[in-house]
Each structure stands twice: as structure tokens, then as C-alpha cells.
Amino acid sequence: MTLNMTPQIQSPCKLICELDLEKGLCKGCGRSREEIARWTRYSDAQRAFIMTELEGRLANL
């Protein structure tokens, strides 16, 4: 039996997908539309950097 050992990609998605049109950010996770679309193509380092910014982004919405 072969197990699929594909690593899980951490995501900040909260399944509250609504864009703040003024800021251009998701009200659930704080990512931009571009970041959401490219999330799986970003490197681990890129995703980690974005994750560090999300709390501040959400506080400003």
C-alpha cells in the first residue's frame, strides 16, 4: 500500500470569503485577491511572510 505523502500547505482561510472593496483584502483572512489566487504557488517562506502580516491587515479593515 502506498501512502500519499504530499505535504499540507498551511492556509489562513476562514471560509469567510468576502472582499473589502476599499482595501482589496479578504475580510476573513486578510489576503489580497492575488495572494489567494497564487497561494499554492508561493514558497513556504513567502507564505510565512504573508501570514505574519495578516493580523495587522485584519485589524485595519
VMD Tcl script that builds the backbone (N, CA, C; Angstrom):
set m [mol new atoms 183]
animate dup $m
set s [atomselect $m all]
$s set {name element resname resid chain x y z} {
  {N N MET 1 A 0.838 -1.173 0.000}
  {CA C MET 1 A 0.000 0.000 0.000}
  {C C MET 1 A 0.888 1.243 0.000}
  {N N THR 2 A 0.614 2.174 -0.891}
  {CA C THR 2 A 1.376 3.405 -0.998}
  {C C THR 2 A 0.562 4.545 -0.410}
  {N N LEU 3 A 1.184 5.290 0.488}
  {CA C LEU 3 A 0.517 6.434 1.094}
  {C C LEU 3 A 0.887 7.694 0.338}
  {N N ASN 4 A -0.064 8.567 0.179}
  {CA C ASN 4 A 0.198 9.856 -0.446}
  {C C ASN 4 A 0.836 10.747 0.608}
  {N N MET 5 A 2.082 11.094 0.422}
  {CA C MET 5 A 2.820 11.870 1.420}
  {C C MET 5 A 2.961 13.330 1.001}
  {N N THR 6 A 1.984 13.842 0.253}
  {CA C THR 6 A 2.015 15.235 -0.159}
  {C C THR 6 A 1.830 16.118 1.064}
  {N N PRO 7 A 2.748 17.049 1.302}
  {CA C PRO 7 A 2.623 17.897 2.485}
  {C C PRO 7 A 1.437 18.850 2.350}
  {N N GLN 8 A 0.798 19.112 3.465}
  {CA C GLN 8 A -0.309 20.058 3.503}
  {C C GLN 8 A 0.249 21.474 3.494}
  {N N ILE 9 A -0.380 22.349 2.732}
  {CA C ILE 9 A 0.028 23.748 2.697}
  {C C ILE 9 A -0.842 24.504 3.688}
  {N N GLN 10 A -0.214 25.161 4.640}
  {CA C GLN 10 A -0.944 25.927 5.636}
  {C C GLN 10 A -1.667 27.081 4.951}
  {N N SER 11 A -2.906 27.297 5.343}
  {CA C SER 11 A -3.691 28.374 4.762}
  {C C SER 11 A -4.401 29.138 5.873}
  {N N PRO 12 A -4.469 30.460 5.750}
  {CA C PRO 12 A -5.178 31.259 6.737}
  {C C PRO 12 A -6.678 31.358 6.454}
  {N N CYS 13 A -7.158 30.678 5.426}
  {CA C CYS 13 A -8.560 30.784 5.011}
  {C C CYS 13 A -9.489 30.402 6.160}
  {N N LYS 14 A -10.510 31.250 6.364}
  {CA C LYS 14 A -11.506 31.013 7.415}
  {C C LYS 14 A -12.876 30.709 6.802}
  {N N LEU 15 A -12.902 30.525 5.469}
  {CA C LEU 15 A -14.118 30.274 4.717}
  {C C LEU 15 A -15.128 31.410 4.865}
  {N N ILE 16 A -14.619 32.618 5.070}
  {CA C ILE 16 A -15.418 33.845 5.073}
  {C C ILE 16 A -14.875 34.667 3.905}
  {N N CYS 17 A -15.277 34.312 2.718}
  {CA C CYS 17 A -14.686 34.882 1.510}
  {C C CYS 17 A -15.481 36.101 1.044}
  {N N GLU 18 A -15.104 37.250 1.571}
  {CA C GLU 18 A -15.738 38.500 1.194}
  {C C GLU 18 A -14.654 39.564 1.109}
  {N N LEU 19 A -14.534 40.188 -0.063}
  {CA C LEU 19 A -13.500 41.198 -0.249}
  {C C LEU 19 A -13.970 42.565 0.219}
  {N N ASP 20 A -13.092 43.238 0.953}
  {CA C ASP 20 A -13.305 44.642 1.280}
  {C C ASP 20 A -12.871 45.401 0.033}
  {N N LEU 21 A -13.832 46.030 -0.643}
  {CA C LEU 21 A -13.527 46.654 -1.930}
  {C C LEU 21 A -12.604 47.855 -1.799}
  {N N GLU 22 A -12.657 48.551 -0.681}
  {CA C GLU 22 A -11.783 49.711 -0.476}
  {C C GLU 22 A -10.334 49.283 -0.275}
  {N N LYS 23 A -10.109 48.294 0.564}
  {CA C LYS 23 A -8.745 47.836 0.873}
  {C C LYS 23 A -8.255 46.741 -0.075}
  {N N GLY 24 A -9.185 46.040 -0.723}
  {CA C GLY 24 A -8.808 44.960 -1.629}
  {C C GLY 24 A -8.350 43.714 -0.909}
  {N N LEU 25 A -8.842 43.525 0.320}
  {CA C LEU 25 A -8.436 42.371 1.120}
  {C C LEU 25 A -9.650 41.549 1.531}
  {N N CYS 26 A -9.439 40.260 1.707}
  {CA C CYS 26 A -10.493 39.379 2.187}
  {C C CYS 26 A -10.780 39.692 3.653}
  {N N LYS 27 A -12.051 39.830 3.996}
  {CA C LYS 27 A -12.446 40.140 5.374}
  {C C LYS 27 A -12.266 38.941 6.302}
  {N N GLY 28 A -12.139 37.750 5.742}
  {CA C GLY 28 A -11.952 36.557 6.552}
  {C C GLY 28 A -10.500 36.283 6.901}
  {N N CYS 29 A -9.618 36.390 5.901}
  {CA C CYS 29 A -8.221 36.001 6.128}
  {C C CYS 29 A -7.219 37.147 6.000}
  {N N GLY 30 A -7.608 38.236 5.333}
  {CA C GLY 30 A -6.703 39.372 5.191}
  {C C GLY 30 A -5.813 39.353 3.966}
  {N N ARG 31 A -5.955 38.314 3.138}
  {CA C ARG 31 A -5.122 38.252 1.935}
  {C C ARG 31 A -5.756 39.037 0.798}
  {N N SER 32 A -4.909 39.468 -0.141}
  {CA C SER 32 A -5.405 40.119 -1.350}
  {C C SER 32 A -5.909 39.041 -2.303}
  {N N ARG 33 A -6.663 39.480 -3.310}
  {CA C ARG 33 A -7.159 38.547 -4.324}
  {C C ARG 33 A -5.978 37.829 -4.996}
  {N N GLU 34 A -4.924 38.562 -5.292}
  {CA C GLU 34 A -3.740 37.977 -5.929}
  {C C GLU 34 A -3.088 36.934 -5.017}
  {N N GLU 35 A -2.958 37.238 -3.732}
  {CA C GLU 35 A -2.349 36.290 -2.793}
  {C C GLU 35 A -3.178 35.017 -2.691}
  {N N ILE 36 A -4.491 35.160 -2.688}
  {CA C ILE 36 A -5.361 33.985 -2.620}
  {C C ILE 36 A -5.163 33.126 -3.861}
  {N N ALA 37 A -5.146 33.757 -5.023}
  {CA C ALA 37 A -5.002 33.026 -6.283}
  {C C ALA 37 A -3.649 32.324 -6.405}
  {N N ARG 38 A -2.612 32.919 -5.875}
  {CA C ARG 38 A -1.251 32.368 -6.029}
  {C C ARG 38 A -0.777 31.561 -4.820}
  {N N TRP 39 A -1.606 31.401 -3.815}
  {CA C TRP 39 A -1.202 30.817 -2.536}
  {C C TRP 39 A -0.440 29.502 -2.686}
  {N N THR 40 A -0.947 28.591 -3.486}
  {CA C THR 40 A -0.293 27.282 -3.603}
  {C C THR 40 A 1.000 27.338 -4.405}
  {N N ARG 41 A 1.234 28.425 -5.117}
  {CA C ARG 41 A 2.473 28.562 -5.900}
  {C C ARG 41 A 3.561 29.310 -5.153}
  {N N TYR 42 A 3.205 29.944 -4.049}
  {CA C TYR 42 A 4.206 30.643 -3.245}
  {C C TYR 42 A 5.101 29.634 -2.535}
  {N N SER 43 A 6.318 30.045 -2.247}
  {CA C SER 43 A 7.223 29.200 -1.463}
  {C C SER 43 A 6.770 29.220 -0.006}
  {N N ASP 44 A 7.275 28.301 0.777}
  {CA C ASP 44 A 6.956 28.284 2.213}
  {C C ASP 44 A 7.338 29.610 2.859}
  {N N ALA 45 A 8.482 30.171 2.450}
  {CA C ALA 45 A 8.949 31.438 3.023}
  {C C ALA 45 A 8.008 32.584 2.658}
  {N N GLN 46 A 7.537 32.605 1.422}
  {CA C GLN 46 A 6.604 33.654 1.001}
  {C C GLN 46 A 5.292 33.560 1.784}
  {N N ARG 47 A 4.767 32.343 1.923}
  {CA C ARG 47 A 3.523 32.163 2.685}
  {C C ARG 47 A 3.724 32.555 4.142}
  {N N ALA 48 A 4.850 32.178 4.721}
  {CA C ALA 48 A 5.123 32.513 6.126}
  {C C ALA 48 A 5.185 34.024 6.316}
  {N N PHE 49 A 5.805 34.738 5.379}
  {CA C PHE 49 A 5.886 36.195 5.478}
  {C C PHE 49 A 4.496 36.814 5.421}
  {N N ILE 50 A 3.687 36.373 4.478}
  {CA C ILE 50 A 2.329 36.898 4.364}
  {C C ILE 50 A 1.544 36.611 5.651}
  {N N MET 51 A 1.695 35.417 6.189}
  {CA C MET 51 A 0.984 35.039 7.421}
  {C C MET 51 A 1.318 36.004 8.564}
  {N N THR 52 A 2.558 36.501 8.607}
  {CA C THR 52 A 2.931 37.417 9.692}
  {C C THR 52 A 2.248 38.771 9.559}
  {N N GLU 53 A 1.797 39.109 8.364}
  {CA C GLU 53 A 1.157 40.401 8.129}
  {C C GLU 53 A -0.361 40.392 8.288}
  {N N LEU 54 A -0.977 39.230 8.301}
  {CA C LEU 54 A -2.429 39.139 8.233}
  {C C LEU 54 A -3.159 39.725 9.439}
  {N N GLU 55 A -2.666 39.486 10.618}
  {CA C GLU 55 A -3.336 40.023 11.811}
  {C C GLU 55 A -3.447 41.547 11.747}
  {N N GLY 56 A -2.372 42.200 11.360}
  {CA C GLY 56 A -2.386 43.660 11.234}
  {C C GLY 56 A -3.320 44.133 10.132}
  {N N ARG 57 A -3.346 43.418 9.028}
  {CA C ARG 57 A -4.249 43.779 7.939}
  {C C ARG 57 A -5.704 43.692 8.389}
  {N N LEU 58 A -6.031 42.601 9.069}
  {CA C LEU 58 A -7.416 42.416 9.515}
  {C C LEU 58 A -7.818 43.461 10.540}
  {N N ALA 59 A -6.877 43.867 11.377}
  {CA C ALA 59 A -7.172 44.900 12.380}
  {C C ALA 59 A -7.488 46.238 11.729}
  {N N ASN 60 A -6.972 46.458 10.522}
  {CA C ASN 60 A -7.195 47.716 9.815}
  {C C ASN 60 A -8.399 47.693 8.881}
  {N N LEU 61 A -9.118 46.588 8.827}
  {CA C LEU 61 A -10.305 46.532 7.950}
  {C C LEU 61 A -11.504 47.146 8.625}
}
mol reanalyze $m
mol bondsrecalc $m
mol representation Tube
mol addrep $m
